[in-house]
Amino acid sequence: MDYVVYKITFPNGKIYVGKDIGGQGHSLRYFGSWSNKLVAQDFSTEQLKDFTLRKTILFESEDKDEVSRKEVFYIDALKSNDPSIGYNRTYQKPSF
């Protein structure tokens, strides 16, 4: 089974980069663990009533460690921890 690094694109263009190494691979139900409170403050109640997310697979591998390293790579490369770009706000670069 492949594990993946994905990018979620929100209606405002901001992104969240995450990984799925929970054994689900290309899970249709898993869309990450971003902060709901953080995302919700960027949208009005009316906007949240019709809300579309886009999930893009950026990388896949059968090696969990490789996926973890690629997640870090993509968060850095796409700058999704920059508040003006994305929602990876609690991200701290690990030392591998």
N, C-alpha and C positions, 0 to 999 in steps of 0.2 A: 504494500500500500504506500502510495506517495503522500508525503507531508508537503505543505505548501506555505509560501509567503504570499499574501494578498494585499491589495490596496482597495480600500473602500472610498468612493468618491461621493460626497454629499451634494445636495442641490446648490449650495453656495460655492462649490468648487473646491472646498477644503477637503483634505484627505486624511485617512488613518491607515497606517501600515501595520499588519499583524501577521501572525503565523498560526497555523493549525497543525499541531503535532499530537492531538488527542486521539489519534487513531481513526479519525473521520476522513482524512484526506480532503477531497473536494466536497465537503459538507455543504448542502444547500441551506441548512438551518443556522450555521454558525457565521456570524457577521462581526466578530470581535468583541473586545471588552473596553471600548472607549468609555469615557465619562458621559453618561446620559445628561447630567446637569450641565456640563460644559457645552455639549452640542445644542441642547435645548435653548440655552441663552442666546444662541445665534439666530434663532428662528422665532417667528411669532406663533401664537396658538393657531392662527388660521393656516399658516404655512405647514405646521405639523400635521394638519388634517389630511394633506395629500403630499406624501413624502416619499421620494424615490431615491434609493441607494444603488450604486453600481459597484459590483465586486469584480475585480480583475485579478487573475492569478499571475503573479510576477515571477515565481520560481517554484519548482517542485523537485523533490528528491526523496529517496527512501532513507536518507541519513538525517536524523533529527538534529544532530550537531551542526551539520552543514546548513540546514534550514534556519537554525538559530543565528548563525553567522550572517546569512543572507538577509534576515530580517533587519539586523543592525545596519548592514550595508545599505539597504533600501531606505530605512528611516533617515540615515545620514544623507544619502544621495538625493532623495526627494524632499529633504528638509521638513518632514512632516511633524517634527517637534517644534517648529517655528509657529507661534500662535497665529501668524497671518497666513500660514499655509495649511496647517493641519492640526489634528487632535491627539497626537502622541505627546501630550504635555508631561506625563509622569515618567517618560523615558529617560533612563540614564544609561549611557554607553557602558556595557559590561566589559570586563577584561577577560579575554579568552586565553 
